Amino acid sequence: MTLRVVMRREVPRKTARRTMWRMWSMRGYSSRPCPHEPAQVGWVALEFWVEAPIASREILASYEWELDDALLSREVRAEFVGSGSRLEA
């Protein structure tokens, strides 16, 4: 059984589609717009997720670090705010 690690981040609305596309095509992250209201005007909340074979606090932290690193990478170059993750079965 695998679990889905879901991480919510907020990105500028004008670059949201590009960020979602680049994260999927270059890094393999699935994403969707999140229905929650973003904290900043002109930004949109996105949820990124990956499948994880096991779950522990250390693994969740490593997925978060990897997501943040991917968002800041040369290929994606996304501005973002937010942190945290949750598990879905």
C-alpha positions in Angstrom: 0.0 0.0 0.0 1.4 3.4 -0.9 0.5 6.7 0.7 0.2 10.1 -1.0 2.3 12.9 0.5 0.4 16.2 -0.2 2.2 19.5 0.2 0.5 22.9 -0.1 2.4 25.9 -1.4 1.3 29.3 -2.6 2.7 30.7 -5.9 2.0 33.9 -7.8 -1.2 33.6 -9.9 0.5 34.8 -13.1 3.1 31.9 -13.0 0.9 29.1 -11.5 0.2 27.2 -14.7 3.9 27.4 -15.8 5.0 26.2 -12.3 2.5 23.3 -12.3 3.6 22.3 -15.9 7.3 22.5 -15.1 7.0 20.6 -11.8 5.2 17.8 -13.6 7.3 17.6 -16.8 10.7 18.1 -15.3 10.3 16.8 -11.7 7.4 14.3 -11.9 5.2 16.1 -9.3 1.5 16.0 -9.8 -0.4 19.1 -8.8 -3.8 20.7 -8.6 -5.2 24.1 -7.5 -6.2 24.1 -3.9 -9.7 25.4 -2.9 -8.2 27.3 0.1 -7.9 31.0 0.0 -4.2 32.1 -0.3 -2.8 34.4 2.3 -1.6 37.0 -0.2 -3.6 38.8 -2.9 -2.5 37.8 -6.4 -1.3 34.3 -5.3 -2.9 30.9 -5.7 -2.6 27.9 -3.5 -1.4 24.7 -5.2 -1.2 21.1 -3.8 1.7 19.0 -5.0 1.8 15.3 -4.3 4.0 12.2 -4.6 3.4 8.6 -3.8 5.4 7.2 -0.8 5.9 3.6 0.0 6.2 4.2 3.7 5.6 7.2 6.0 7.6 8.6 8.9 8.3 12.1 10.1 11.8 12.0 8.5 10.4 10.9 5.2 7.8 13.6 5.2 10.5 16.2 5.9 12.6 14.9 3.1 9.7 15.1 0.6 9.1 18.7 1.7 12.8 19.6 1.3 12.8 18.0 -2.1 9.7 19.9 -3.2 11.1 23.2 -2.0 14.4 22.5 -3.7 12.6 21.6 -7.0 10.5 24.8 -6.9 13.7 26.8 -6.5 15.7 24.9 -9.1 17.1 26.4 -12.3 14.4 24.7 -14.4 11.4 25.8 -12.4 12.4 29.1 -10.7 9.2 29.5 -8.8 8.5 32.0 -6.1 6.5 30.4 -3.3 5.5 30.5 0.3 4.2 27.9 2.7 5.4 24.7 4.3 3.9 21.5 5.7 2.6 18.2 4.4 -0.1 15.7 5.1 -0.7 12.0 4.2 -3.6 10.7 2.2 -4.4 7.0 1.9 
